[in-house]
Amino acid sequence: MPHEHHSHEAPLREHQVLNPATEELVATVPATTPAEVDAAVTRAARAQEAWAALAPADRARILRRVADTIDQHSEDLAQLEVREAGHTIGNARWEAGNARDLFAYAAGGVERLTGRQIPVPGGIDVTFQEPLGVIGVIAPWNFPMPIAAWGTAPALAAGNAVLLKPAETTPLTALRLAELALEAGLPEHLFQVLPGAGDVAGDALVVHPGVAKIVFTGSTRVGKQIMAKCADQVKRVTLELGGKSPNIVFADADIEAAAAAAPMSFLDNSGQDCCARTRILVQRSVYDRFLGLLAPAVESVVVGDPADEKTQMGPLISKSQLERVRSYVPDVAAIRGTAPDGPGFWFPPTVLTDVDPSAPVCVEEVFGPVAVVLPFEDEAEAVRLANATSYGLSGSLWTRDVGRALRVSGAVKAGNLSVNSHSSVRYWTPFGGYGQSGLGRELGPDALTAFTETKNVFISTEGPAL
């Protein structure tokens, strides 16, 4: 909000970054205008041409230096993430490490971005993977550092320039990553951060004809708007959107292990995770036993100061997010943990039972520390409940039966499934969703290819007779 002493001047073009745990001001960041986006695209396009012309080994070397520089500053980045996003220090350290690993992994792909030689009559046929040009990456506030790197590192490795628009509430780690990349020797203007409002800076990036592709992580509602705007220029788009992921517990599973693992599968990052296992589906014969084990596990989760190493769950990102989560939750819950009083955007770990499977809390993405537990009779009903959503990002299933694990994995419509675990994201493996969870895949061995155009060249060997 503008300060009073500026009341007679033009409106301030800036955003305030608040600490979600204390509501204290962390920083004030300038908001990028559409004209500044346009100038950034022009600079990026020039930088990209020179970058793409570099020998692959030289590009790879620079990206490895970026990874090393991030590593050297990882603790500072983690502490910054704690202050701006309210993440626990343990999570924030993982995030800084993930950003480092993304650049190192992408560097390894620069010299392996090969085309193919395809057998054809009358000549030889080869393909080339050429960079697209300038890439717009629009990152969310729930995992600002890693998701910024998910798009940026492979796009740069494939020979592109990147314009990164961080979320309004969490621009600080993105700005710092760009500074560190310059320090490491990445050419100027190749990786620029454009903080600001989504409907101003983000929109200018989406509609700019000089931007070849948009990579967006965020809500399904905004993702649809971005996709529609990209259609006008037939602009490529990768979308990583919402989720309402199931956690399916069969009677033959290790129930103690499943119950012990369930809380952090939906409480990690205060539930602000598109992969959160917020629908816990439990076979009826073990339903009561599972709930009996789940209650103490949820109630014992340590919620508090995210800078304290013992803390397992911090605050929500903002007051508006807190109000959104509250709107889904009735006064009475089957299981409720504790959360601090006083300043900060706190909501306790919450588990609901006896809920209609079609209720909003069962089908809409709450994006908070809230899960519902639903019983099922058999494998067919488990699959039906798991797929009773427009989303399809992640999911888990707990069983000791290998055949069932394979059958159910094949039947659940989701891009990322875990058996007897809750892992969704590894930078070595592809990540993305079915249905309204998005389009395309990020991470994994094919990450660079998503930022290239395939060019096919046929060379005739049937020249004129001598």
C-alpha positions in Angstrom: 0.0 0.0 0.0 1.3 3.5 -0.7 2.8 5.4 2.2 0.9 8.6 3.3 3.7 10.9 2.4 3.4 9.9 -1.2 -0.3 10.6 -1.4 0.0 13.5 -3.8 2.5 11.7 -6.1 1.9 9.1 -8.8 1.0 5.6 -7.3 4.1 3.7 -6.2 5.1 0.9 -8.6 6.2 -1.5 -5.9 5.2 -4.5 -3.9 5.6 -5.1 -0.2 7.0 -8.5 0.8 5.7 -9.6 4.2 7.1 -12.3 6.5 4.1 -14.7 6.8 5.1 -15.8 10.3 5.2 -12.3 11.8 3.5 -10.0 9.2 6.6 -7.8 9.3 7.9 -6.0 6.2 10.8 -7.9 4.7 11.4 -5.8 1.6 9.8 -3.5 -0.9 10.3 -4.5 -4.6 9.7 -2.4 -7.7 6.9 -3.6 -9.9 7.8 -4.2 -13.6 5.7 -2.2 -16.1 4.7 -3.5 -19.6 7.2 -1.1 -21.1 9.9 -2.6 -19.0 8.9 -6.1 -20.0 9.2 -5.0 -23.6 12.7 -3.6 -23.1 13.7 -6.8 -21.2 12.5 -9.0 -24.2 14.6 -6.9 -26.6 17.7 -7.3 -24.3 17.0 -11.0 -23.9 16.7 -11.7 -27.6 20.1 -10.2 -28.3 21.7 -12.1 -25.4 20.1 -15.3 -26.6 21.7 -15.1 -30.1 25.2 -14.9 -28.6 24.4 -17.6 -26.0 23.1 -20.1 -28.6 26.2 -19.5 -30.7 28.5 -20.5 -27.9 30.1 -24.0 -28.0 28.0 -26.5 -26.0 30.9 -27.2 -23.6 31.2 -23.5 -22.8 27.5 -23.2 -22.0 27.7 -26.3 -19.8 30.7 -24.9 -18.0 29.0 -21.6 -17.2 25.8 -23.4 -15.9 28.0 -25.6 -13.7 29.5 -22.5 -12.3 26.0 -21.1 -11.6 25.2 -24.4 -9.7 28.4 -24.0 -7.6 27.7 -20.3 -6.9 24.2 -21.2 -5.7 25.7 -23.9 -3.5 28.1 -21.4 -1.9 25.2 -19.1 -1.0 22.7 -21.9 -0.2 22.3 -21.0 3.5 21.6 -17.3 2.7 19.1 -18.3 0.0 17.4 -20.6 2.5 17.2 -18.0 5.2 15.7 -15.6 2.6 13.1 -18.2 1.7 12.2 -18.6 5.4 11.6 -14.8 5.7 9.6 -14.2 2.5 7.7 -17.5 2.2 7.4 -18.7 5.8 8.9 -22.1 4.8 10.6 -24.2 7.5 14.3 -23.9 7.5 14.6 -27.6 6.6 12.4 -27.2 3.6 14.1 -24.0 2.5 17.6 -25.7 2.6 16.2 -28.5 0.5 14.8 -25.8 -2.0 18.2 -24.1 -2.3 19.8 -27.5 -2.9 17.2 -28.3 -5.5 17.9 -25.1 -7.4 21.6 -25.9 -7.3 20.9 -29.5 -8.5 18.7 -28.3 -11.4 21.4 -26.2 -12.8 24.0 -28.9 -12.4 21.7 -31.5 -14.0 20.8 -29.1 -16.9 24.4 -28.5 -17.5 24.9 -32.2 -18.1 22.2 -32.1 -20.8 23.8 -29.3 -22.9 26.2 -31.6 -24.6 23.7 -34.5 -24.8 20.9 -32.5 -26.6 21.2 -34.7 -29.7 19.0 -35.1 -32.7 18.5 -38.3 -34.7 19.6 -39.9 -37.9 16.6 -41.5 -39.5 16.8 -44.1 -42.3 15.3 -42.8 -45.5 15.7 -43.8 -49.2 17.8 -41.6 -51.5 19.8 -39.8 -48.8 20.3 -39.2 -45.1 17.9 -37.5 -42.8 18.9 -35.8 -39.5 17.1 -33.8 -36.9 18.3 -30.8 -34.8 17.0 -29.5 -31.5 17.2 -25.8 -31.9 16.4 -23.2 -29.1 13.1 -21.5 -29.2 14.5 -18.0 -28.3 13.1 -16.1 -25.3 11.2 -18.1 -22.6 8.8 -16.6 -20.1 8.8 -18.4 -16.8 6.0 -17.5 -14.4 6.7 -19.0 -11.0 4.4 -19.4 -8.0 4.7 -18.4 -4.3 4.4 -21.9 -2.8 7.9 -23.2 -4.0 9.5 -20.0 -5.3 13.1 -21.2 -5.6 12.8 -24.7 -7.0 10.1 -24.0 -9.5 11.9 -20.9 -10.8 14.9 -23.2 -11.5 12.7 -26.0 -13.0 11.9 -23.7 -16.0 15.0 -21.5 -16.0 17.8 -24.1 -15.9 16.8 -26.4 -18.8 15.7 -23.4 -20.9 19.1 -21.8 -20.6 20.8 -25.2 -21.1 18.9 -25.6 -24.4 20.2 -22.3 -25.6 17.4 -19.9 -24.7 17.1 -16.7 -22.7 14.8 -16.6 -19.7 12.5 -13.9 -18.3 11.3 -15.0 -14.9 8.2 -13.4 -13.4 8.1 -14.4 -9.7 4.9 -14.3 -7.6 4.2 -10.9 -6.0 4.6 -12.2 -2.5 7.9 -14.1 -3.1 10.2 -12.3 -5.5 13.4 -12.1 -3.3 15.0 -15.5 -3.9 14.4 -15.2 -7.7 16.1 -11.8 -7.7 19.0 -13.3 -5.7 19.3 -16.3 -8.1 19.7 -13.9 -11.0 22.4 -11.9 -9.2 24.3 -15.1 -8.4 24.0 -16.3 -12.0 25.6 -13.1 -13.2 28.3 -13.5 -10.5 29.0 -17.0 -11.8 29.6 -15.7 -15.4 26.2 -16.1 -17.1 26.1 -13.5 -19.8 24.2 -10.3 -19.0 20.4 -10.1 -19.9 20.3 -13.8 -20.5 18.4 -14.4 -17.3 16.3 -11.5 -16.1 13.8 -11.3 -13.2 10.7 -9.2 -13.7 8.9 -8.8 -10.3 5.4 -7.4 -10.4 1.7 -8.2 -10.6 0.5 -11.2 -12.6 -2.1 -9.1 -14.4 0.5 -6.5 -15.4 4.0 -7.9 -15.8 2.9 -11.5 -16.2 0.3 -10.5 -18.8 2.8 -8.4 -20.7 5.1 -11.4 -20.9 2.3 -13.8 -22.0 1.1 -11.6 -24.9 4.5 -10.3 -26.1 5.2 -11.5 -29.6 9.0 -11.8 -28.8 8.4 -14.5 -26.2 8.4 -17.9 -27.7 7.0 -20.0 -24.8 5.4 -19.5 -21.4 6.0 -21.9 -18.5 3.4 -21.3 -15.8 3.0 -22.9 -12.4 -0.1 -21.8 -10.5 -3.8 -22.1 -10.3 -5.9 -23.8 -12.9 -8.0 -20.7 -13.3 -5.1 -18.5 -14.2 -3.5 -21.3 -16.3 -6.6 -21.4 -18.5 -6.4 -17.6 -19.1 -2.7 -17.9 -20.0 -3.4 -20.7 -22.4 -6.2 -18.7 -24.1 -3.9 -15.7 -24.6 -1.1 -17.9 -25.9 -3.4 -19.4 -28.5 -3.7 -16.0 -30.3 0.0 -16.3 -31.3 0.1 -20.1 -31.3 2.6 -19.7 -28.5 3.9 -22.8 -26.8 2.9 -23.3 -23.2 3.7 -25.7 -20.3 1.2 -25.5 -17.5 1.6 -27.1 -14.0 -1.6 -26.3 -12.2 -3.7 -27.6 -9.3 -4.2 -31.0 -7.7 -6.4 -32.9 -5.4 -4.3 -36.0 -4.9 -5.4 -39.2 -3.3 -3.6 -41.3 -0.7 -5.0 -44.8 -1.0 -4.5 -47.1 1.9 -5.4 -50.8 1.3 -6.1 -53.2 4.2 -3.0 -55.3 3.3 -0.7 -52.3 3.7 1.7 -51.6 6.6 -1.0 -49.5 8.3 1.4 -48.1 11.0 3.8 -46.9 8.2 0.9 -45.5 6.1 -0.6 -43.6 9.1 2.8 -42.2 10.2 3.6 -40.9 6.7 0.2 -39.4 6.0 0.4 -36.2 8.0 3.4 -34.6 6.2 1.9 -35.8 2.9 -0.6 -33.0 3.2 1.0 -30.7 5.9 4.3 -30.2 4.2 4.6 -26.5 3.3 1.4 -26.0 5.3 -0.5 -27.9 2.6 0.4 -25.3 0.0 1.5 -27.9 -2.4 -0.2 -29.0 -5.6 0.9 -32.6 -4.9 -0.5 -32.6 -1.3 -2.3 -35.9 -0.6 -5.5 -34.2 0.7 -7.9 -37.1 0.0 -7.0 -40.0 2.2 -8.9 -43.1 1.0 -8.9 -46.0 3.5 -10.2 -49.5 3.0 -13.2 -49.8 5.4 -11.9 -52.9 7.2 -8.9 -50.9 8.6 -10.6 -47.4 8.6 -11.0 -47.1 12.4 -7.6 -48.5 13.1 -6.0 -46.1 10.6 -7.8 -43.0 12.1 -6.7 -44.1 15.6 -3.1 -44.0 14.4 -3.5 -40.9 12.3 -4.9 -38.7 15.2 -1.8 -38.7 17.4 0.5 -38.4 14.4 -1.3 -35.2 13.2 -1.6 -33.7 16.7 2.1 -34.2 17.3 3.2 -32.1 14.3 5.2 -29.2 15.5 3.7 -25.9 14.1 5.6 -22.7 14.8 8.5 -20.5 14.0 9.8 -21.6 10.6 13.3 -20.6 11.5 13.4 -23.2 14.3 14.9 -26.4 13.1 12.4 -28.5 15.2 9.4 -26.9 13.3 7.6 -29.2 10.9 5.0 -26.7 9.6 4.9 -23.0 9.3 2.3 -20.4 8.4 0.2 -19.9 5.3 1.6 -17.4 2.8 -0.9 -14.5 3.3 -4.1 -13.3 5.0 -6.1 -13.9 1.9 -4.9 -17.5 1.7 -5.7 -18.0 5.4 -9.3 -16.7 4.8 -9.6 -19.1 1.8 -8.6 -22.1 3.9 -11.0 -21.1 6.7 -13.9 -20.9 4.3 -13.6 -24.7 3.6 -13.4 -25.9 7.1 -16.4 -26.4 9.5 -16.0 -25.6 13.2 -15.8 -29.2 14.2 -13.0 -31.4 12.8 -12.3 -35.1 13.5 -8.6 -34.3 14.1 -7.1 -30.9 14.8 -3.6 -30.0 15.7 -2.3 -26.7 17.2 -1.0 -23.5 15.7 0.4 -20.3 17.3 -1.8 -17.4 18.3 -0.9 -13.8 17.6 0.7 -12.3 14.4 1.2 -14.5 11.3 -1.1 -16.4 9.0 -1.5 -19.6 11.0 -4.0 -22.5 10.5 -3.8 -25.8 12.5 -3.4 -29.2 10.9 -7.0 -30.4 10.2 -8.5 -33.7 9.2 -12.2 -34.1 8.3 -14.3 -37.3 8.3 -17.9 -38.1 7.5 -17.8 -35.7 4.5 -19.8 -36.1 1.4 -17.3 -37.0 -1.4 -18.9 -34.3 -3.6 -18.5 -31.6 -1.0 -16.2 -28.6 -2.0 -13.5 -29.6 0.5 -13.4 -33.1 -1.2 -13.2 -31.9 -4.8 -11.6 -28.4 -4.8 -8.0 -27.5 -4.1 -8.0 -26.0 -0.6 -4.2 -25.3 -0.6 -3.9 -25.5 3.1 -3.2 -28.0 5.9 -6.6 -29.8 5.5 -7.3 -33.4 4.5 -10.5 -35.5 4.3 -10.6 -39.2 5.1 -13.0 -41.3 3.0 -13.7 -45.1 3.3 -13.8 -47.5 0.4 -14.9 -51.1 0.1 -12.7 -52.6 -2.6 -10.1 -51.9 -5.3 -12.7 -50.8 -7.9 -14.2 -48.2 -5.5 -10.8 -47.0 -4.5 -10.0 -46.3 -8.1 -13.4 -44.7 -8.7 -12.9 -42.3 -5.7 -9.3 -41.5 -6.7 -10.4 -40.5 -10.2 -13.5 -38.5 -9.0 -11.8 -35.2 -9.6 -10.9 -32.9 -12.5 -7.3 -33.0 -11.4 -4.6 -35.6 -12.0 -1.3 -34.5 -10.7 -0.1 -36.9 -8.0 -1.1 -39.7 -5.7 0.0 -42.5 -3.4 -1.0 -46.0 -2.7 -0.1 -48.3 0.2 -0.2 -52.1 -0.3 2.1 -55.1 0.1 0.6 -56.7 -3.1 2.8 -56.0 -6.1 0.0 -56.9 -8.6 -2.4 -54.5 -6.9 0.3 -51.7 -6.9 0.7 -52.1 -10.6 -3.0 -52.4 -11.4 -4.0 -49.4 -9.4 -1.1 -47.3 -10.6 -2.3 -48.1 -14.1 -5.9 -47.2 -13.3 -5.4 -43.9 -11.4 -5.4 -40.9 -13.8 -2.4 -39.0 -12.5 1.0 -38.0 -13.8 3.0 -38.9 -10.7 2.3 -41.9 -8.4 4.2 -43.3 -5.4 3.8 -46.8 -3.9 4.4 -47.0 -0.2 5.8 -43.5 -0.1 4.7 -39.9 -0.9 7.4 -38.7 -3.2 6.3 -36.8 -6.3 9.2 -34.6 -7.4 12.7 -35.7 -8.3 14.7 -33.6 -10.7 15.8 -36.8 -12.6 12.2 -37.8 -13.4 9.4 -36.2 -15.4 6.7 -34.2 -13.5 3.3 -33.0 -14.7 -0.3 -33.8 -14.6 -3.4 -35.2 -16.3 -6.6 -33.3 -16.9 -6.9 -29.8 -15.3 -3.6 -30.4 -13.5 -1.8 -29.1 -16.6 0.0 -29.6 -19.9 3.4 -30.9 -20.7 6.1 -32.3 -18.4 9.0 -30.7 -16.5 12.2 -32.1 -15.1 13.7 -35.5 -16.0 15.9 -36.4 -18.9 13.7 -34.7 -21.5 13.5 -31.4 -19.8 15.7 -29.6 -22.3 13.8 -30.9 -25.3 10.7 -29.0 -24.1 12.6 -25.8 -24.8 13.5 -26.7 -28.4 12.1 -26.8 -31.9 12.8 -30.0 -33.9 14.2 -29.2 -37.3 14.3 -32.0 -39.9 16.9 -31.9 -42.7 17.0 -34.3 -45.6 20.3 -34.5 -47.7 20.0 -36.2 -51.0 22.8 -38.6 -52.0 21.4 -39.0 -55.5 23.2 -36.3 -57.4 23.3 -35.9 -61.2 25.2 -38.6 -63.0 28.7 -37.6 -64.1 
